[in-house]
Amino acid sequence: MARLRGIIICILWFNILLGQTTPPVLQWQKPLGGSLDDFGEDILLTTDGGFIVLGAARSNDGDGNNPQHTIGFNVFVAKYDANREFVWRDEYGGDGLDFGAEIRQVAGGYIILAGTNSVNFDVSGLHGIGPNPPPTDIWLIKIDNDGKLLWQKCLGGSGTDLPGSIDITPAGGYIISGYTNSNNGDVSGNHGGNGDLWVVELNATGDILWQRCYGGSGSDGEGGASFGGPVQAFIPFNQIKALTGGGYILTGTTESNDGDISGNHGDKDIWLARLDPAGNILWQSCHGGSGSEGPCGVIPLNDGYVVGGSSSSSDAPINNNGGIDGWMFKTDLNGNMLWQYNYGGNLDDICYDLLQAADGGFYMAGGIKSRNTCLSNGLEDFWTIRTSSEGKFLWEKLQGGSKDDYATSIALGADGLYLTGWELSNDLDVVGHHNHPNMPNLIANDLWIIIYGFGGADASPRITITASVETICEGKPVEFKAESFNSGTTPHYSWYVNGVEQMVYGPDYSSNTLQDGDIVTCKLFLRIPCMPDQLITSNAITIHWYPNGRVSGFLPLQITKCVNLYEELKPTMTFAKYLWSTGATTATIKIVNPGLYWLEVTDVTGCSGRENIWVTTKSCMNAVYIPSAFTPNNDGKNDIFKPLVDGKLLQYSFKIYDRWGQLVMQTTDPAKGWNGKRSGVDQDTNIYVWICTYQLEGEPAKTEKGTFLLMR
């Protein structure tokens, strides 16, 4: 069973690797919501094979299920099993604004990072004071595996405090990043600008271990309406990850160029900082141009860090395509940039999440408005980009309807990619959108889940060529044919001989001037929507000449057969025509008498040849002998247990069982036997049972059985 599980895991992992390098296919979609706005913010694969989705819900009908929270948004959670069947859903909050940011699975349930300005129902301890509604706090919620609220904690001060990201610390607690413009309550050390990046470490029960503000005199850690959708504007663009060697990597936006920040390029930059376990800055670096940049995620690697985000800059080193682009760059372990790439088109294309692929490449998920990169469905679509480990674009996928649809989170499973976000559409890819029952013209957002399936078939473009014949007489014609796979509707071919283009541009090529040793290939040029242009080279075929201008080497010089038994004579190659010395014109003949036989052949090019074969005879016992013992001690003598066959077998099956009736080995090949091992382990001295079913030429089929001794 363990071996079977291992095989299944290998198959699934192969499918993951295979599917990731080629565009996946939309396999499943589900809008969640009601008559008002509902948004998805995070999706997480769970240890039971299912998934859980987190967001913000304003609806109190449809998929909304908590009538006590009737005024503002609530934190919304929905759990699905491994079959994508609904398990449970719940909402958390009060009568203010409550929204989810990230969810992580922990011992006994889930920890939710959220934001709130509520002061009742599920929420207590809000720090915000002032106008109605009050400013938000970061809200930490622990729920059990069935969604029951276990405990909650508000974090912040009297100002605005917004959640960014959460990770699990090596000690089993939590590290949180966010935005704050408070400088009281839980917050101290604010730099006094328009807000700081705020990092808090807590233990497993939510007690604060330490907190620290990072920034300068500008706005740091905040998102920005220019990069946000309706609820994304609540959630700042920052992320923190716990590192296996201790400490943390932190990224966020910055407008400062003082305090903790240096090297700002203008407007908003992406700030990257390495922190020790106590939150002290070990190094920091700014990345961007004269426009605005914001991160969507950071991935620690052995040799550095990869940061995903969005950029509106068009000065070095950023090559903007127009509007806002998706942007990815890699730094070394000290924050120095190694490479960077822009993704997108002429309008605003924004990254909301970053994920590493199984092969070391990356996915970015977000929203795309551009029309000059890939076929778009509407005003804005779910946008998924796949890159290599060096950031090079491999493919992109757009999904949605005729209105605005945004992807905010992406997760990688064994069967595909899981994304969530929100959609305003009710057509094309979106099926089941929730409209207001009494006001059909009132269109609100639904939380949207989609799953891309990888599948097990190779969908990568490729080309293979075949030849009518590979060995020819000089001057004879050879026909070549190319076959392409996953090559779109208009593949373009070009044929080459020894690397020289032959000016032939179709799937077929013919030549009667090929020389001995010439190498023929074909190149396939592809222009497929949502993928970069590709030039793919086929397998190579080497042409050989027959020596002396005649077909040769297709018959052995001599064979020996058993007296009075039939023997089949056949050539080692396939030809167009055959003529045997017996007058037969088939590819094979059966003979019983010894003597000299000849075969004359002609291939498809008209090249011919004739060869002789001597047939001699010997006396044969025509029997199968089974030994009574063997000694597999690797001395080269009697190490393999197998029957001794004297005669010509027409059918054969050999099985070995242990004394408890368990099958040890079986084969239909008389050349194969047992080496005395099971699952690679030497077996001790013991008695085993064999069963042999066989038929020798000229005799009826037989089944015999007996025992033998394995001796050590």
C-alpha positions as CSV (number, residue, x, y, z in Angstrom):
1,M,0.0,0.0,0.0
2,A,2.8,2.4,0.8
3,R,4.4,1.7,-2.6
4,L,1.0,2.4,-4.3
5,R,0.7,5.7,-2.4
6,G,4.2,6.6,-3.5
7,I,3.3,5.9,-7.1
8,I,0.1,8.0,-6.9
9,I,2.0,10.9,-5.3
10,C,4.6,10.7,-8.1
11,I,1.9,10.7,-10.8
12,L,0.2,13.7,-9.1
13,W,3.5,15.5,-8.8
14,F,4.3,14.8,-12.5
15,N,0.9,16.2,-13.4
16,I,1.6,19.3,-11.4
17,L,5.0,19.9,-13.0
18,L,3.6,19.1,-16.5
19,G,0.5,21.3,-16.1
20,Q,2.4,24.2,-14.7
21,T,4.5,24.7,-17.8
22,T,1.5,24.8,-20.2
23,P,-1.7,26.8,-19.9
24,P,-4.4,25.1,-17.7
25,V,-8.1,24.8,-18.5
26,L,-10.9,26.4,-16.5
27,Q,-12.4,23.3,-14.7
28,W,-14.8,24.7,-12.0
29,Q,-16.2,28.0,-11.0
30,K,-18.5,29.2,-8.2
31,P,-19.9,32.7,-7.4
32,L,-20.7,33.2,-3.7
33,G,-22.8,36.0,-2.4
34,G,-26.2,37.6,-2.4
35,S,-27.9,40.8,-3.5
36,L,-25.2,43.2,-2.1
37,D,-21.4,43.3,-2.5
38,D,-19.4,40.3,-1.5
39,F,-15.6,39.9,-2.0
40,G,-13.0,37.2,-1.9
41,E,-9.6,38.0,-0.4
42,D,-7.8,34.7,0.3
43,I,-8.0,31.0,-0.7
44,L,-6.2,28.2,1.2
45,L,-5.8,24.5,0.5
46,T,-6.6,22.5,3.6
47,T,-4.9,19.3,4.9
48,D,-8.1,17.3,4.3
49,G,-7.8,17.8,0.6
50,G,-10.4,20.6,0.4
51,F,-10.1,24.3,0.5
52,I,-11.3,27.3,2.4
53,V,-12.1,30.8,1.1
54,L,-12.0,34.1,3.0
55,G,-13.5,37.4,2.2
56,A,-16.0,40.2,3.1
57,A,-19.7,39.8,2.8
58,R,-22.4,42.5,2.9
59,S,-25.3,40.4,1.7
60,N,-27.8,38.9,4.1
61,D,-29.4,36.6,1.6
62,G,-28.1,34.1,-1.0
63,D,-24.9,32.6,0.5
64,G,-24.9,35.1,3.4
65,N,-26.0,33.4,6.6
66,N,-25.7,35.6,9.7
67,P,-28.7,37.9,10.1
68,Q,-27.4,39.6,13.2
69,H,-24.8,41.6,11.2
70,T,-27.0,43.7,9.1
71,I,-25.3,47.1,8.5
72,G,-21.8,46.7,7.1
73,F,-19.5,44.1,5.8
74,N,-18.7,40.9,7.8
75,V,-15.7,38.6,7.6
76,F,-16.9,35.7,5.4
77,V,-15.5,32.1,5.5
78,A,-16.6,29.1,3.4
79,K,-15.2,25.6,3.6
80,Y,-15.3,23.0,0.7
81,D,-14.2,19.4,0.8
82,A,-11.9,17.5,-1.6
83,N,-14.8,16.9,-4.0
84,R,-15.4,20.7,-4.1
85,E,-18.7,20.2,-2.2
86,F,-19.8,22.8,0.2
87,V,-19.2,21.9,3.9
88,W,-19.9,25.0,6.0
89,R,-19.8,28.8,5.9
90,D,-19.9,31.5,8.6
91,E,-19.6,35.2,9.2
92,Y,-17.8,37.1,11.9
93,G,-18.0,40.7,13.0
94,G,-20.4,43.4,14.3
95,D,-22.5,46.1,12.7
96,G,-19.6,48.0,11.3
97,L,-17.0,47.3,8.7
98,D,-15.4,43.8,9.1
99,F,-13.3,42.2,6.3
100,G,-11.0,39.3,5.9
101,A,-7.4,39.6,4.7
102,E,-5.6,36.2,5.1
103,I,-6.4,32.8,6.6
104,R,-3.9,30.1,7.8
105,Q,-4.6,26.6,9.0
106,V,-3.2,25.9,12.5
107,A,-3.6,23.3,15.2
108,G,-7.2,23.0,16.1
109,G,-8.6,25.2,13.3
110,Y,-7.8,28.4,11.5
111,I,-6.3,31.8,12.3
112,I,-7.8,34.7,10.4
113,L,-6.2,38.1,9.9
114,A,-8.9,40.7,9.4
115,G,-9.9,44.3,9.9
116,T,-12.8,45.8,11.9
117,N,-14.3,49.0,13.2
118,S,-17.2,47.2,15.0
119,V,-17.7,47.3,18.7
120,N,-20.4,44.7,19.2
121,F,-21.5,41.1,18.5
122,D,-18.2,39.1,17.8
123,V,-15.9,42.1,18.2
124,S,-14.6,43.5,21.5
125,G,-11.6,45.7,22.4
126,L,-11.6,48.1,19.4
127,H,-9.0,50.8,19.9
128,G,-10.3,53.3,17.4
129,I,-12.1,56.4,18.6
130,G,-13.5,59.4,16.8
131,P,-16.1,60.0,14.2
132,N,-18.9,57.5,13.4
133,P,-17.8,55.1,12.0
134,P,-14.5,54.9,14.0
135,P,-11.1,54.0,12.5
136,T,-10.3,50.3,11.9
137,D,-8.2,48.0,14.0
138,I,-6.4,44.9,12.9
139,W,-8.6,42.0,14.0
140,L,-7.2,38.5,14.8
141,I,-9.7,35.7,14.9
142,K,-9.2,32.0,15.9
143,I,-11.9,29.5,14.8
144,D,-12.1,25.8,15.1
145,N,-12.3,23.3,12.2
146,D,-16.1,23.8,12.0
147,G,-16.0,27.6,12.0
148,K,-16.8,28.2,15.6
149,L,-15.3,31.3,17.0
150,L,-12.7,30.4,19.7
151,W,-11.2,33.8,20.5
152,Q,-10.6,37.2,19.0
153,K,-8.3,40.2,19.6
154,C,-8.2,43.7,18.3
155,L,-4.8,45.2,17.6
156,G,-4.1,48.9,17.1
157,G,-4.5,52.4,18.5
158,S,-6.8,55.3,18.1
159,G,-6.0,55.9,14.4
160,T,-6.4,53.7,11.4
161,D,-4.8,50.2,11.6
162,L,-5.2,47.9,8.6
163,P,-4.2,44.2,8.1
164,G,-1.7,43.1,5.5
165,S,-0.5,39.6,6.0
166,I,0.1,36.8,8.5
167,D,2.6,34.0,8.8
168,I,3.2,31.3,11.4
169,T,6.4,31.7,13.5
170,P,8.8,28.8,14.3
171,A,7.5,28.9,17.8
172,G,3.9,28.4,16.7
173,G,2.8,31.9,17.1
174,Y,2.0,34.6,14.5
175,I,3.8,37.4,12.8
176,I,1.6,40.1,11.3
177,S,2.3,43.0,9.0
178,G,0.0,45.9,8.4
179,Y,-0.4,49.6,8.2
180,T,-0.9,52.1,11.1
181,N,-1.1,55.8,11.6
182,S,-1.7,55.2,15.4
183,N,0.9,55.9,18.0
184,N,-0.9,54.7,21.1
185,G,-2.7,51.6,22.4
186,D,-0.7,48.7,21.0
187,V,1.3,50.9,18.7
188,S,4.5,52.8,19.6
189,G,7.3,54.2,17.6
190,N,5.3,55.7,14.7
191,H,7.5,57.9,12.6
192,G,4.8,60.6,12.4
193,G,4.3,60.8,8.7
194,N,1.1,59.6,7.0
195,G,1.4,56.1,8.4
196,D,4.0,53.4,9.0
197,L,4.4,49.7,8.2
198,W,3.5,47.9,11.4
199,V,4.8,44.4,12.4
200,V,3.5,42.5,15.5
201,E,4.6,39.2,16.8
202,L,2.2,37.3,19.0
203,N,2.1,33.9,20.7
204,A,-0.3,31.1,19.8
205,T,-3.0,32.6,22.1
206,G,-2.8,36.1,20.7
207,D,-0.6,37.8,23.3
208,I,1.7,40.5,21.9
209,L,5.4,39.6,22.2
210,W,6.8,42.7,20.4
211,Q,5.7,45.3,17.9
212,R,7.6,47.8,15.7
213,C,6.8,50.6,13.3
214,Y,8.9,51.0,10.1
215,G,8.9,54.1,7.9
216,G,9.8,57.7,7.7
217,S,8.1,61.0,7.2
218,G,6.0,59.8,4.2
219,S,3.2,57.3,3.9
220,D,4.6,53.7,4.3
221,G,2.8,50.4,4.2
222,E,-0.4,51.8,2.8
223,G,-2.0,50.5,-0.3
224,G,-3.5,53.2,-2.4
225,A,-6.7,53.6,-4.3
226,S,-4.8,53.7,-7.6
227,F,-3.9,50.0,-7.1
228,G,-7.1,48.8,-5.5
229,G,-10.6,47.5,-6.2
230,P,-13.5,48.1,-3.9
231,V,-12.3,46.1,-0.8
232,Q,-8.7,45.8,-1.9
233,A,-8.4,49.5,-1.0
234,F,-9.0,48.5,2.7
235,I,-6.0,46.2,2.7
236,P,-2.5,47.6,2.4
237,F,0.1,46.2,0.1
238,N,2.6,44.6,2.4
239,Q,3.6,41.1,3.3
240,I,5.9,39.4,5.9
241,K,7.3,35.9,5.8
242,A,9.0,33.9,8.5
243,L,12.4,32.6,7.4
244,T,13.6,29.0,8.1
245,G,17.0,30.4,9.4
246,G,15.3,32.8,11.8
247,G,14.0,36.3,11.3
248,Y,11.7,37.7,8.7
249,I,11.5,39.2,5.2
250,L,9.2,42.2,5.0
251,T,7.9,44.1,1.9
252,G,5.6,47.1,1.6
253,T,5.0,50.4,-0.1
254,T,7.0,53.5,0.9
255,E,6.9,57.2,0.1
256,S,9.6,58.0,2.6
257,N,13.3,58.6,2.1
258,D,14.3,59.1,5.7
259,G,13.9,57.3,9.1
260,D,14.2,53.6,8.3
261,I,14.0,54.2,4.6
262,S,16.7,55.2,2.2
263,G,17.1,54.9,-1.6
264,N,13.6,55.9,-2.6
265,H,13.3,56.5,-6.4
266,G,10.3,58.8,-6.2
267,D,6.6,58.6,-5.4
268,K,5.8,55.1,-4.0
269,D,8.5,52.4,-4.0
270,I,8.5,48.8,-3.0
271,W,10.4,48.5,0.2
272,L,12.2,45.3,1.1
273,A,13.7,44.7,4.6
274,R,15.4,41.8,6.3
275,L,14.5,41.6,10.0
276,D,16.1,39.6,12.8
277,P,13.9,37.6,15.2
278,A,13.3,40.7,17.4
279,G,12.3,42.9,14.4
280,N,15.6,44.8,14.1
281,I,16.4,45.8,10.5
282,L,19.5,44.0,9.2
283,W,19.3,45.6,5.7
284,Q,16.7,47.5,3.6
285,S,16.4,48.4,-0.1
286,C,14.0,50.4,-2.2
287,H,12.9,49.3,-5.7
288,G,11.0,51.2,-8.3
289,G,11.1,54.2,-10.6
290,S,9.6,57.7,-10.7
291,G,6.0,56.4,-10.7
292,S,4.2,54.2,-8.1
293,E,5.1,50.7,-7.2
294,G,3.4,48.3,-4.7
295,P,4.1,44.7,-3.8
296,C,1.7,41.8,-3.9
297,G,4.0,39.2,-2.3
298,V,7.5,38.1,-1.5
299,I,9.0,34.6,-1.8
300,P,12.2,33.6,0.1
301,L,14.7,31.5,-1.9
302,N,18.0,29.9,-1.1
303,D,19.9,32.6,-3.0
304,G,17.6,35.6,-2.6
305,Y,14.1,36.9,-2.7
306,V,11.5,37.2,-5.5
307,V,9.0,40.1,-5.1
308,G,5.8,40.5,-7.1
309,G,3.9,43.7,-7.5
310,S,2.6,46.4,-9.7
311,S,4.4,49.4,-11.3
312,S,3.4,52.6,-13.2
313,S,7.0,53.7,-13.7
314,S,8.7,53.7,-17.1
315,D,12.2,54.7,-16.3
316,A,15.2,52.4,-15.8
317,P,15.3,49.6,-15.0
318,I,11.5,49.3,-15.5
319,N,10.2,48.7,-19.0
320,N,6.6,49.8,-18.7
321,N,4.1,48.5,-21.3
322,G,1.5,51.3,-20.6
323,G,-0.6,52.2,-17.5
324,I,0.1,50.0,-14.6
325,D,2.0,46.7,-15.2
326,G,2.4,43.6,-13.2
327,W,6.1,43.7,-12.0
328,M,8.4,41.0,-10.7
329,F,12.0,41.2,-9.6
330,K,14.6,39.1,-7.8
331,T,17.2,40.3,-5.4
332,D,20.2,38.6,-3.8
333,L,20.3,37.8,-0.1
334,N,21.2,41.4,0.6
335,G,18.4,43.0,-1.3
336,N,20.4,44.0,-4.5
337,M,18.3,43.6,-7.6
338,L,19.4,40.8,-10.0
339,W,16.6,40.9,-12.6
340,Q,13.2,42.4,-13.3
341,Y,10.3,41.9,-15.7
342,N,7.1,43.8,-16.6
343,Y,3.9,42.0,-17.5
344,G,0.7,43.4,-19.1
345,G,-0.4,45.7,-21.8
346,N,-1.3,49.3,-22.5
347,L,-3.8,49.7,-19.7
348,D,-3.9,49.0,-15.9
349,D,-2.9,45.4,-15.1
350,I,-2.4,44.8,-11.4
351,C,-0.9,42.0,-9.3
352,Y,-2.7,41.0,-6.1
353,D,-0.9,37.8,-5.2
354,L,2.4,35.9,-5.9
355,L,2.9,32.1,-5.7
356,Q,5.9,29.8,-6.4
357,A,5.4,26.9,-8.8
358,A,6.5,23.3,-8.1
359,D,9.4,23.7,-10.7
360,G,10.7,26.9,-9.2
361,G,8.8,29.3,-11.5
362,F,6.1,31.7,-10.3
363,Y,2.5,32.6,-10.7
364,M,1.0,36.1,-10.4
365,A,-2.7,36.7,-10.0
366,G,-4.6,39.9,-10.3
367,G,-6.8,42.0,-12.6
368,I,-6.1,43.0,-16.2
369,K,-7.7,45.7,-18.3
370,S,-5.4,45.6,-21.3
371,R,-6.7,44.3,-24.6
372,N,-3.4,44.0,-26.5
373,T,-1.9,41.0,-24.5
374,C,-4.5,38.2,-24.6
375,L,-8.2,37.8,-25.5
376,S,-10.2,39.6,-22.8
377,N,-13.8,39.0,-21.9
378,G,-14.8,42.3,-20.3
379,L,-13.8,45.6,-18.6
380,E,-11.4,43.7,-16.3
381,D,-10.7,40.0,-16.0
382,F,-9.1,37.5,-13.5
383,W,-5.5,37.5,-14.6
384,T,-3.0,34.7,-14.1
385,I,0.6,34.8,-15.3
386,R,3.0,31.9,-15.3
387,T,6.8,32.6,-15.5
388,S,10.0,30.6,-15.4
389,S,12.3,30.6,-12.3
390,E,14.1,33.5,-14.0
391,G,10.9,35.5,-14.4
392,K,10.5,34.9,-18.1
393,F,6.9,35.0,-19.3
394,L,5.5,31.5,-20.2
395,W,1.7,32.1,-20.5
396,E,-1.2,34.0,-19.2
397,K,-4.9,33.1,-18.6
398,L,-7.8,35.6,-18.5
399,Q,-11.2,34.6,-17.0
400,G,-14.4,36.5,-16.4
401,G,-17.4,38.1,-18.0
402,S,-18.3,41.4,-19.6
403,K,-17.8,43.5,-16.5
404,D,-15.1,44.0,-13.8
405,D,-13.6,40.8,-12.3
406,Y,-10.5,40.8,-10.1
407,A,-8.4,37.9,-8.8
408,T,-6.9,38.5,-5.3
409,S,-5.5,35.2,-4.2
410,I,-4.0,32.1,-5.8
411,A,-3.1,28.6,-4.4
412,L,-1.5,25.6,-5.9
413,G,-3.0,22.1,-5.5
414,A,-2.2,18.7,-6.9
415,D,-5.1,19.0,-9.4
416,G,-4.7,22.6,-10.4
417,L,-4.7,26.3,-9.5
418,Y,-7.3,27.7,-7.1
419,L,-8.1,31.4,-7.3
420,T,-10.6,33.7,-5.6
421,G,-11.5,37.4,-5.9
422,W,-14.7,39.0,-7.0
423,E,-16.8,39.4,-10.1
424,L,-19.5,41.8,-11.3
425,S,-20.3,39.8,-14.4
426,N,-23.1,37.3,-15.1
427,D,-22.1,35.9,-18.5
428,L,-19.3,34.2,-20.4
429,D,-17.1,32.4,-17.8
430,V,-19.3,33.5,-14.8
431,V,-22.3,31.3,-14.2
432,G,-24.6,31.7,-11.2
433,H,-24.1,35.4,-10.2
434,H,-26.4,36.6,-7.5
435,N,-28.6,39.6,-8.4
436,H,-31.0,41.5,-6.1
437,P,-34.4,39.6,-6.3
438,N,-36.4,42.8,-6.3
439,M,-34.0,45.2,-8.1
440,P,-32.6,43.3,-11.1
441,N,-30.8,46.4,-12.4
442,L,-28.9,46.7,-9.1
443,I,-25.7,44.7,-9.9
444,A,-23.4,43.9,-7.0
445,N,-20.1,42.0,-6.7
446,D,-20.0,38.3,-5.8
447,L,-17.1,36.5,-4.3
448,W,-15.8,34.2,-7.1
449,I,-13.8,31.0,-6.9
450,I,-12.3,29.4,-10.0
451,I,-10.2,26.2,-10.4
452,Y,-7.9,25.6,-13.3
453,G,-7.2,21.9,-14.0
454,F,-3.8,20.8,-15.0
455,G,-4.8,17.4,-16.2
456,G,-2.3,14.6,-17.1
457,A,-1.9,15.2,-20.9
458,D,1.1,17.1,-22.2
459,A,-0.3,20.3,-23.8
460,S,3.0,21.8,-24.7
461,P,3.6,22.5,-28.4
462,R,5.9,20.0,-30.1
463,I,6.8,18.6,-33.6
464,T,7.9,15.2,-34.8
465,I,9.0,14.1,-38.3
466,T,9.1,10.7,-40.0
467,A,10.8,9.5,-43.1
468,S,9.5,7.0,-45.7
469,V,12.9,5.3,-45.4
470,E,16.2,6.2,-43.6
471,T,18.7,4.0,-45.5
472,I,18.7,4.4,-49.3
473,C,20.6,3.7,-52.5
474,E,22.3,6.9,-53.8
475,G,19.9,9.1,-55.7
476,K,16.7,7.5,-54.5
477,P,13.9,9.8,-53.2
478,V,12.9,10.1,-49.5
479,E,9.5,11.5,-48.3
480,F,9.4,13.3,-45.0
481,K,6.3,14.2,-43.0
482,A,5.9,16.6,-40.0
483,E,3.2,16.3,-37.4
484,S,2.7,19.0,-34.9
485,F,0.8,18.9,-31.6
486,N,-0.9,21.7,-29.6
487,S,0.3,24.1,-32.3
488,G,-2.8,26.2,-32.8
489,T,-4.7,26.7,-36.0
490,T,-2.0,28.1,-38.3
491,P,1.4,26.4,-37.6
492,H,4.3,27.4,-39.8
493,Y,7.0,24.8,-40.9
494,S,10.5,25.2,-42.3
495,W,12.7,22.2,-43.4
496,Y,16.5,22.0,-42.9
497,V,19.2,19.7,-44.1
498,N,22.4,19.9,-42.1
499,G,21.1,23.2,-40.6
500,V,20.6,24.8,-44.0
501,E,17.0,26.0,-44.7
502,Q,15.5,24.3,-47.8
503,M,12.8,26.9,-48.5
504,V,10.1,24.4,-48.0
505,Y,7.4,25.6,-45.7
506,G,4.7,22.9,-45.4
507,P,4.4,19.7,-43.4
508,D,5.8,17.6,-46.2
509,Y,9.3,17.5,-47.8
510,S,10.8,15.3,-50.5
511,S,14.4,15.0,-51.8
512,N,16.3,12.7,-54.1
513,T,19.7,14.4,-53.6
514,L,20.4,13.5,-50.0
515,Q,23.9,12.4,-49.3
516,D,25.2,9.7,-46.9
517,G,25.1,11.2,-43.4
518,D,22.7,14.1,-44.2
519,I,20.6,15.2,-41.2
520,V,17.1,16.4,-41.8
521,T,15.0,18.5,-39.3
522,C,11.9,20.7,-39.3
523,K,11.2,23.8,-37.3
524,L,7.8,24.9,-36.1
525,F,7.0,28.6,-35.6
526,L,4.0,29.3,-33.4
527,R,2.1,32.4,-32.6
528,I,-0.6,31.4,-30.0
529,P,-2.7,33.9,-28.1
530,C,-1.7,34.4,-24.4
531,M,1.7,32.8,-25.1
532,P,5.0,34.2,-26.4
533,D,6.1,33.3,-30.0
534,Q,7.9,30.0,-30.1
535,L,10.3,28.3,-32.4
536,I,10.4,24.5,-31.9
537,T,12.8,22.1,-33.6
538,S,11.8,18.5,-34.4
539,N,13.7,15.3,-33.9
540,A,16.5,14.7,-36.3
541,I,16.6,12.0,-39.0
542,T,20.0,10.9,-40.4
543,I,20.0,9.4,-43.9
544,H,22.4,6.6,-44.7
545,W,23.5,5.0,-48.0
546,Y,23.6,1.2,-48.6
547,P,27.1,0.1,-49.3
548,N,27.7,-0.9,-53.0
549,G,24.4,0.6,-53.9
550,R,22.3,-2.4,-52.9
551,V,20.1,-3.2,-49.9
552,S,22.1,-5.3,-47.4
553,G,22.3,-6.5,-43.8
554,F,18.7,-7.8,-43.6
555,L,19.4,-11.5,-43.1
556,P,21.7,-13.4,-40.8
557,L,24.3,-15.6,-42.4
558,Q,23.3,-18.8,-40.6
559,I,20.9,-20.2,-38.1
560,T,20.5,-23.6,-36.4
561,K,17.1,-25.2,-35.8
562,C,15.8,-28.4,-34.2
563,V,15.4,-31.4,-36.4
564,N,11.8,-31.9,-37.7
565,L,10.5,-28.7,-36.2
566,Y,9.4,-25.7,-38.1
567,E,11.4,-22.5,-38.1
568,E,10.3,-19.0,-39.2
569,L,12.6,-17.0,-41.5
570,K,12.2,-13.2,-41.7
571,P,14.3,-10.2,-42.5
572,T,15.4,-7.7,-39.8
573,M,13.9,-4.8,-41.8
574,T,10.6,-3.9,-43.5
575,F,10.5,-3.6,-47.3
576,A,7.9,-3.0,-50.0
577,K,8.4,-6.3,-51.8
578,Y,9.8,-9.8,-51.0
579,L,10.7,-12.8,-53.0
580,W,12.0,-16.0,-51.3
581,S,13.8,-18.9,-52.9
582,T,10.7,-20.9,-52.2
583,G,8.7,-18.6,-54.4
584,A,6.9,-17.0,-51.5
585,T,6.3,-13.2,-51.7
586,T,5.5,-12.7,-48.0
587,A,7.7,-11.1,-45.4
588,T,8.1,-14.4,-43.5
589,I,8.2,-18.1,-44.4
590,K,8.2,-21.3,-42.4
591,I,10.7,-24.0,-43.3
592,V,11.4,-27.5,-41.9
593,N,14.3,-28.7,-44.0
594,P,17.9,-27.5,-43.7
595,G,19.8,-25.9,-46.6
596,L,20.5,-22.7,-48.4
597,Y,17.7,-20.1,-48.7
598,W,17.7,-16.6,-50.2
599,L,15.5,-13.5,-50.1
600,E,15.3,-10.7,-52.6
601,V,13.8,-7.4,-51.3
602,T,12.9,-4.0,-52.8
603,D,12.3,-0.9,-50.6
604,V,9.9,1.9,-51.2
605,T,12.4,3.9,-53.2
606,G,13.0,1.0,-55.6
607,C,16.4,0.0,-54.2
608,S,16.8,-3.8,-54.1
609,G,19.1,-6.5,-52.8
610,R,19.5,-10.2,-52.3
611,E,21.0,-12.2,-49.4
612,N,21.5,-15.9,-48.5
613,I,20.9,-17.7,-45.2
614,W,22.2,-21.2,-44.2
615,V,19.9,-23.3,-42.1
616,T,21.5,-26.2,-40.2
617,T,19.9,-28.6,-37.7
618,K,20.5,-30.2,-34.3
619,S,18.8,-32.8,-32.1
620,C,16.5,-31.3,-29.5
621,M,14.8,-33.1,-26.5
622,N,11.7,-30.8,-26.8
623,A,11.1,-30.5,-23.0
624,V,10.9,-28.0,-20.1
625,Y,13.0,-28.8,-17.0
626,I,12.4,-27.2,-13.6
627,P,15.3,-27.3,-11.1
628,S,14.6,-28.5,-7.5
629,A,16.8,-25.8,-5.8
630,F,19.0,-22.8,-6.4
631,T,21.6,-20.8,-4.4
632,P,21.4,-17.0,-5.0
633,N,24.7,-16.1,-3.5
634,N,26.0,-14.0,-6.4
635,D,28.8,-16.4,-7.3
636,G,27.6,-16.6,-10.9
637,K,26.4,-20.2,-10.5
638,N,22.8,-21.1,-10.0
639,D,21.9,-17.6,-8.9
640,I,18.6,-17.4,-10.8
641,F,15.7,-19.8,-10.5
642,K,14.0,-20.4,-13.9
643,P,13.0,-23.3,-16.2
644,L,15.4,-24.8,-18.7
645,V,13.7,-25.0,-22.1
646,D,14.7,-27.4,-24.8
647,G,12.5,-26.8,-27.8
648,K,10.4,-24.0,-29.3
649,L,7.8,-22.5,-27.0
650,L,4.5,-21.4,-28.5
651,Q,3.1,-20.2,-25.1
652,Y,4.6,-19.8,-21.6
653,S,3.7,-18.7,-18.1
654,F,5.7,-19.2,-15.0
655,K,4.7,-18.3,-11.4
656,I,6.3,-18.7,-8.0
657,Y,4.4,-18.6,-4.6
658,D,5.6,-18.7,-1.0
659,R,4.3,-21.3,1.4
660,W,1.4,-19.0,2.4
661,G,0.2,-18.7,-1.1
662,Q,1.4,-15.2,-1.7
663,L,2.6,-14.5,-5.3
664,V,6.4,-13.9,-5.4
665,M,6.9,-13.4,-9.1
666,Q,5.4,-14.2,-12.5
667,T,6.6,-13.9,-16.1
668,T,5.8,-14.9,-19.6
669,D,9.4,-14.5,-20.7
670,P,11.3,-17.8,-20.4
671,A,14.6,-15.8,-20.2
672,K,13.5,-14.2,-16.9
673,G,13.7,-15.9,-13.5
674,W,13.8,-15.1,-9.8
675,N,16.9,-13.8,-8.0
676,G,15.7,-14.7,-4.5
677,K,14.6,-11.2,-3.5
678,R,11.3,-9.6,-2.6
679,S,11.0,-5.8,-2.7
680,G,14.8,-5.8,-3.0
681,V,15.3,-7.8,0.2
682,D,17.1,-11.2,0.2
683,Q,14.8,-14.0,1.3
684,D,15.9,-16.7,3.8
685,T,16.2,-20.4,3.1
686,N,12.8,-21.7,2.5
687,I,10.6,-23.9,0.3
688,Y,8.6,-22.3,-2.6
689,V,5.9,-23.5,-5.1
690,W,6.1,-23.1,-8.8
691,I,3.5,-23.4,-11.5
692,C,4.4,-23.5,-15.2
693,T,2.0,-23.4,-18.1
694,Y,3.6,-24.0,-21.6
695,Q,3.2,-25.4,-25.0
696,L,6.1,-26.7,-27.1
697,E,5.9,-26.8,-30.9
698,G,4.3,-30.1,-32.0
699,E,2.9,-30.8,-28.5
700,P,-0.3,-29.9,-26.6
701,A,-0.4,-27.3,-23.9
702,K,0.6,-28.4,-20.4
703,T,0.4,-27.1,-16.8
704,E,2.9,-28.5,-14.3
705,K,3.6,-27.6,-10.7
706,G,6.1,-28.5,-7.9
707,T,8.3,-27.2,-5.1
708,F,11.9,-26.0,-4.9
709,L,14.3,-25.0,-2.2
710,L,16.0,-21.6,-1.9
711,M,19.3,-22.2,-0.2
712,R,21.6,-19.6,1.5
